[in-house]
Amino acid sequence: MMSHISEICRIDSLSPYYNFPVTTDVLRLDLVHPFVSGNKWFKLKEYIGEAKHNNKETLLTFGGAFSNHIVATAAAAEINNFKSIGIIRGEVPVRLSPSLLDAQNFGMELFFTSREDYKHKKKPAAVYEKHDEEGIYMIPEGGYGIKGATGATSILQSNETRSYSHIISAVGTGTTLAGIVTAANHTQTVIGIPALKNAFSLKQEIENLLPEEKLQAFTLMHDYHFGGYAKHTEGLLQFMNELYSKTGIPTDFVYTGKAFYAAFDLLNKNYFTSMDRLLIIHTGGLQGNRSLKKGTLIFD
Ligand SMILES: *Cc1c(COP(=O)(O)O)cnc(C)c1O
């Protein structure tokens, strides 16, 4: 049985390590849990609450072979005594990715499906040969939805975060950002860094999760994707290694490395004014680094 998931995490200051023009701190959601890392627990908890309330037995969700959401759902299911099913995009691979192996170790049953069926979120018939449809609770891909965003509002409540003028976070589906925007007060500016290239539908997808008065309360910066989702450059990896050797803060190459890079770039370009205070949300995801060649990063 795995350890309980706490929502206790801390804020680190970067002032001892860098001469930034404004106060820059980091909310360390990566410390929440080794597998239900970072933002993922926050996004899942409302769904899991509803599944419990409705007496469901099994959580079912969707993801790719390297999905942090799949691993987090599998782990959270085990901790909360649910069975779990992962519908995985693509044919059965010769070797399972580290993420899928973890998911399996947490008891998740994996079903692979063609890209076409995956696109339409079709569930393989085999699922219902083995499981009673009534007992299955479906969590949308990436936890995207109002429940995911509602859960993510407690990210800002985990610590004293009211004093920051700017909050910056990595963006995948935008569910986490929607929660942060919802919870932020009206003087705070929330900046999202999409990990995907040309993710121009994101703005609308995030707005769909926001209350009316918050529709204008965030900015997306589309220039820090480093080639696209799960793509990276030498420069990004070098940045991540330097950040770690200076501060001891590990980042992942899919999301948080890009968000930290963006924050540092904005700081160096004097995007902020001297009265501003910046909070970088470390959304976790470190387990994803295992798909890099060993030795690429100076931390593991
Ligand atoms: C999943 C993930 C994100 C993206 O979260 P969304 O709510 O889908 O935008 C950001 N950072 C990390 C580390 C993640 O694993």
The ligand as an ORCA input file, in Angstrom:
! r2SCAN-3c Opt
* xyz 0 1
  C       0.165     17.234    -16.641
  C       1.183     18.271    -16.315
  C       0.989     19.634    -16.618
  C      -0.196     20.122    -17.384
  O      -1.347     20.238    -16.620
  P      -2.710     20.661    -17.321
  O      -3.660     20.782    -16.210
  O      -3.087     19.532    -18.263
  O      -2.479     21.906    -18.076
  C       1.954     20.551    -16.218
  N       3.057     20.140    -15.577
  C       3.290     18.858    -15.293
  C       4.551     18.483    -14.619
  C       2.369     17.872    -15.649
  O       2.626     16.580    -15.387
*
